[in-house]
């Protein structure tokens, strides 16, 4: 019974480690990449500024992020 429990926990622990590494890498890229690539300030992002009001909706940035994540997940599925 211990072997079965150990086998069941192994994929969960691997998944948590991979997710942690991905989050750390995303954080580092966010800090470094924000200076090189103006993510969130792309042409097509909606910004409305009034006297006491500012509305910001990064539609193009969201689309690019969605495409990048879709490609990443497709690659992970392909190599699994």
N, C-alpha and C positions, 0 to 999 in steps of 0.2 A: 504494500500500500504506500509506503514511503517513496518508492521509485515512481509510482504513478503521480503522486503529488508533486514530486520534484520535476517531472517532465511537464506538468501542467503550468508550473510557475515559471519555468525557463522562458517560454515565449513572451510572457508578460514582462519579465525583467528585461529581456532584450528590447522589447518595444519601448519601455520607459527610458532605457539608456539611449536608444536612437532618437527618441523625441527630445530628450534633454540636450543631446549634441546638436540637433537641428535648431533648437531654440537658442542655444549659445551662439551658434554660427549666424543665425538671423540677427541677433543682437549686435554682434560685432560688425556685420555687414551694414546694419542700420546706422551705426555710429560712424563708420568709415565711409560708407557709400553715400551718406547724406551730403558730404562735402564734395564728392566727385560727381554724383548723379543726383540732380535735384528732384528726387522722388517726392511727390506731393505738390510740386510746383510746376507741373508740366502744362504745355499748351492744351487747352481743352478742359482743364480743371475749372470748376465754377467758383468764382469769388465775387461776392456782392458786399461792398463796403458803403455804409452810410455814416452819418454823424456819430451815432452811439450804437451801431449795430454792425456786425460782421458775420456773414454767412459764407461758409467754405465747404464745398463738396468736391472731393477729388475723384471725379468720375473716370477720367483717363488713367489715373494712377491705379484705381481699383480694377479696371479692365486689364491693365498690364500685369498686375499682381495675380489676378485670376488665371490669365494665360500661363504665366510662369509656374504657378502651383499645379495647374493641370498637366503641364509638360513634365514637371518633376514627379508627380504621382504616376503618370504613364510610364516613365522610365523605371521607377521603382517596381511597378507591376511587371514590366517587361523582363527585368533581371531577377525577379523572384522565382 
